[in-house]
């Protein structure tokens, strides 16, 4: 594989990683400080809807694309 193709793959990987970071940071966390230390605080579990569901699936897809790109880059370097 040529060096320009590897550069393009690395650029795509950087873009995917930035998008994945943004999608993770935009997700709503319903956990407070109490949940961090083991307390549940009487939380109500609910299903994801709308944008929250879209961000959840986008994060999974971006993580899979990131992993595949990583394997391809390592294989051809």
N, C-alpha and C positions, 0 to 999 in steps of 0.2 A: 504494500500500500504506500502511496506516495506521501511525502511530508505535508503537502497542502491538504490532502484528505484528512490526515491526522489533526492538522490545525483546525479544520472545519469541525471535526468531531469534538475536539476539546472546547471549541467555542460554543457548540450546541450544549455540551455538558455544563458549562458555566451558566448558560441561560436557563437550562432546566433546573440547576441547583438554586439559582436566585428565585425562580418561580415557586419551587418547592418551599423555600424558606418563607416567602410571602404567604403562601397558602397555609402553612403551619401557624404563622403568627396571626393570621386573620380568623382562625378558628376560635369559637367562643368556648372558654373554659368555665364550666359550672362548678368547679371545685374551689373552695376557699382555702385559707391557711390551715384550718382544722383538718381537712382531708389530707393535707401534706404530712401531717404528723400522726395519722392513723384514725382520726375521728371522722365519723360519717356525717354527723350534724343533721340527720333526718332528711337527706336529700331525696328528691323525687326523680325517678328515672323517666326519661321521655325519649321519643324517637326524633331522629334528625329530619328536618324538613327544609325545603327551599334551598337557599344559598348555603346553609350549613351542611346539607347533604352533598351539594355540588362541591364544596371545598374539601369535604371528607374524601370523596371519590377522586377528585383531582390530585390530592396529596398522594393517594395510593398509586395512581397512574404515573405521576411524575417520579415517584420513588422507583417504580419498576423500570421506567425509561432511563433513569440515572444509573441503575444497577447494570442494565444491558449495555449502555454506552461505556461504562467502566470496564466491563469484561471485553468489549470489542477493542477498546483503546489498549488495554494491557496485552491482548492477544497479538496485536499488530505492531507493537513497539519492541 
